[in-house]
Amino acid sequence: MVSLSRCRAICTIGGILVLKRKFGDRSDRKRVLVREYAQSFIESDNFNGYVTLLRILKVSDPLYVEYNGEEICIVNDGYLWLQQFPSGRNHSVTTMFDSKGNIVQWYIDICSKNGVSDNNVPWMDDLFLDLIVLPSGEVINKDTDELEGAFISGIINKPLYDLAREESNMLSELIKHNEFTLLKLSEEHKEFLLQKM
């Protein structure tokens, strides 16, 4: 039997197609050689759900992504990845901080659901669509072609396809009007978890 935590993409388990499950401890990140990790459940007026923090102490090599011709480093020695898993929502937000504490990007995964594993590690089931928000305010829509392909090939059904589209559109509107609370809470949640390390 294949473990869900070992699925790197859409995979088959017992003949059934399953979505990629991403865990808050990011144990699948093999380039991260030395790490520290903390998590907590927060219940407040502004947020209800799990938050996790990965402190990346040593990597085998940095990881860069390219947006509109510009390369941005998202993994390197001294970086922090904060992930917020809001309860009952269909998204998860990863805030990436560089070694000086500056936000590099917010990466918003649209997901079918958030949950917690048997060993108490939060996870989300990825629904392909992603929104990336840069500190400049630029918003990048990512992987719309993957969503379309997953629907056409039968990996996801119409309700999941519609859910992904609706969630992405709703979040885009909130971001546009500077009303997406999780972006504003990232610094506060990071500082909270740093105290637990």
C-alpha positions as CSV (number, residue, x, y, z in Angstrom):
1,M,0.0,0.0,0.0
2,V,1.3,3.5,-0.9
3,S,1.3,6.1,1.8
4,L,-0.6,9.3,1.0
5,S,2.3,11.3,2.5
6,R,4.6,9.8,-0.3
7,C,2.4,11.0,-3.2
8,R,4.3,13.6,-5.1
9,A,1.4,14.3,-7.4
10,I,-1.9,12.8,-8.3
11,C,-1.5,9.1,-7.7
12,T,-3.4,5.8,-7.4
13,I,-4.0,4.1,-4.1
14,G,-5.9,0.8,-4.3
15,G,-7.0,1.7,-7.8
16,I,-8.5,5.0,-6.7
17,L,-7.2,8.4,-7.9
18,V,-6.4,10.7,-5.0
19,L,-5.4,14.3,-4.8
20,K,-1.9,15.4,-3.6
21,R,-1.9,15.8,0.1
22,K,0.5,18.4,1.5
23,F,1.6,18.3,5.1
24,G,2.4,21.2,7.3
25,D,5.8,19.8,8.4
26,R,6.9,19.6,4.8
27,S,8.7,16.4,5.4
28,D,8.8,15.8,1.6
29,R,11.2,18.7,1.1
30,K,14.4,16.6,0.6
31,R,16.5,19.6,-0.2
32,V,16.0,20.8,3.4
33,L,18.8,19.0,5.3
34,V,18.5,20.6,8.7
35,R,15.2,22.0,10.0
36,E,13.2,23.0,13.0
37,Y,9.4,22.8,13.2
38,A,6.6,24.1,15.3
39,Q,2.8,24.0,15.1
40,S,-0.2,25.1,17.1
41,F,-3.9,25.3,16.9
42,I,-5.1,28.9,17.2
43,E,-8.7,29.9,18.1
44,S,-9.2,33.7,17.9
45,D,-11.6,36.3,16.5
46,N,-9.4,36.6,13.4
47,F,-8.4,32.9,12.8
48,N,-9.4,29.4,13.7
49,G,-7.2,26.6,12.6
50,Y,-3.7,25.2,12.6
51,V,-0.5,27.1,11.9
52,T,2.9,25.5,11.2
53,L,6.3,27.0,10.9
54,L,9.3,25.4,9.2
55,R,12.7,27.0,10.0
56,I,15.1,26.0,7.2
57,L,18.5,25.9,8.7
58,K,20.5,24.1,5.9
59,V,19.6,23.2,2.3
60,S,21.4,21.1,-0.2
61,D,20.9,23.9,-2.8
62,P,18.6,27.0,-3.0
63,L,15.3,26.9,-4.9
64,Y,14.4,29.7,-7.3
65,V,11.1,30.3,-9.1
66,E,10.5,32.6,-12.0
67,Y,7.6,35.0,-12.4
68,N,7.4,37.3,-15.4
69,G,11.1,36.9,-16.1
70,E,12.3,37.6,-12.6
71,E,13.9,34.9,-10.4
72,I,12.9,34.8,-6.7
73,C,14.6,32.5,-4.1
74,I,12.0,30.7,-2.0
75,V,14.2,28.1,-0.2
76,N,17.6,28.8,1.3
77,D,19.5,28.7,4.6
78,G,17.7,30.7,7.2
79,Y,14.4,30.9,5.4
80,L,11.0,30.4,7.2
81,W,7.9,28.9,5.8
82,L,4.7,29.6,7.7
83,Q,1.6,27.7,6.7
84,Q,-2.0,28.5,7.8
85,F,-4.7,25.9,7.6
86,P,-8.0,27.7,8.4
87,S,-10.7,25.3,9.7
88,G,-13.6,24.6,7.4
89,R,-12.1,26.5,4.5
90,N,-10.9,25.5,1.0
91,H,-7.5,27.1,1.0
92,S,-4.2,27.1,2.8
93,V,-1.6,29.9,2.8
94,T,2.2,29.5,2.9
95,T,4.1,32.7,3.7
96,M,7.8,32.4,2.8
97,F,10.3,34.6,4.6
98,D,13.9,35.1,3.7
99,S,16.8,34.9,6.1
100,K,16.3,38.6,7.0
101,G,12.7,38.1,7.9
102,N,11.3,39.8,4.7
103,I,8.3,38.2,3.0
104,V,9.3,36.7,-0.3
105,Q,5.8,35.6,-1.3
106,W,2.4,34.3,-0.1
107,Y,1.5,31.1,-1.8
108,I,-2.2,30.2,-1.6
109,D,-3.2,26.6,-2.3
110,I,-6.8,26.0,-3.3
111,C,-7.8,22.7,-1.7
112,S,-10.7,20.4,-1.3
113,K,-10.3,20.3,2.4
114,N,-7.9,20.8,5.4
115,G,-7.4,18.1,8.0
116,V,-5.1,16.6,10.6
117,S,-3.2,13.3,10.4
118,D,-3.2,10.5,13.0
119,N,0.0,11.9,14.4
120,N,-1.5,15.4,14.6
121,V,0.2,17.0,11.6
122,P,-2.1,19.4,9.6
123,W,-2.6,18.7,5.9
124,M,-4.6,19.9,2.9
125,D,-5.7,18.1,-0.3
126,D,-4.5,20.2,-3.2
127,L,-7.0,21.2,-5.9
128,F,-4.4,22.4,-8.4
129,L,-5.2,26.1,-8.5
130,D,-2.8,28.4,-6.7
131,L,-2.6,32.2,-6.2
132,I,0.7,33.8,-5.6
133,V,0.9,37.3,-4.0
134,L,4.1,39.2,-4.1
135,P,5.1,41.9,-1.7
136,S,4.6,44.4,-4.5
137,G,0.9,43.5,-4.5
138,E,1.1,41.6,-7.8
139,V,-1.1,38.5,-7.9
140,I,-0.2,35.5,-10.1
141,N,-2.8,32.9,-11.0
142,K,-1.0,29.5,-11.3
143,D,-1.9,26.0,-12.6
144,T,-5.2,26.8,-14.3
145,D,-4.2,24.4,-17.0
146,E,-3.6,21.6,-14.5
147,L,-7.1,22.1,-13.1
148,E,-8.6,21.9,-16.6
149,G,-6.6,18.8,-17.4
150,A,-7.6,17.1,-14.1
151,F,-11.3,17.8,-14.9
152,I,-11.1,16.6,-18.5
153,S,-9.2,13.5,-17.6
154,G,-11.7,12.6,-14.8
155,I,-9.3,13.1,-11.9
156,I,-11.7,15.5,-10.3
157,N,-15.5,15.8,-10.8
158,K,-17.6,18.9,-11.7
159,P,-18.3,19.8,-8.0
160,L,-14.6,19.9,-7.2
161,Y,-13.8,21.8,-10.4
162,D,-16.4,24.4,-9.5
163,L,-15.2,24.6,-5.9
164,A,-11.7,25.3,-7.0
165,R,-12.8,28.0,-9.5
166,E,-15.2,29.7,-6.9
167,E,-12.6,29.6,-4.1
168,S,-10.0,31.1,-6.4
169,N,-12.3,33.9,-7.6
170,M,-13.5,34.7,-4.1
171,L,-9.9,34.9,-2.7
172,S,-8.8,37.0,-5.7
173,E,-11.6,39.6,-4.9
174,L,-10.6,39.7,-1.2
175,I,-6.9,40.2,-2.1
176,K,-7.8,42.9,-4.7
177,H,-9.7,44.8,-2.0
178,N,-7.0,44.2,0.7
179,E,-9.4,42.1,2.8
180,F,-7.8,38.7,2.9
181,T,-7.0,38.4,6.6
182,L,-4.5,35.6,6.5
183,L,-2.0,37.7,4.6
184,K,-2.2,40.3,7.4
185,L,-1.8,37.7,10.1
186,S,1.3,36.0,8.7
187,E,3.8,38.1,10.7
188,E,1.8,37.6,14.0
189,H,1.5,33.9,13.4
190,K,5.2,33.6,12.6
191,E,6.3,35.4,15.8
192,F,3.9,33.3,17.8
193,L,5.4,30.0,16.5
194,L,9.0,31.2,16.8
195,Q,8.4,31.4,20.5
196,K,7.6,27.7,20.5
197,M,10.8,26.6,18.8
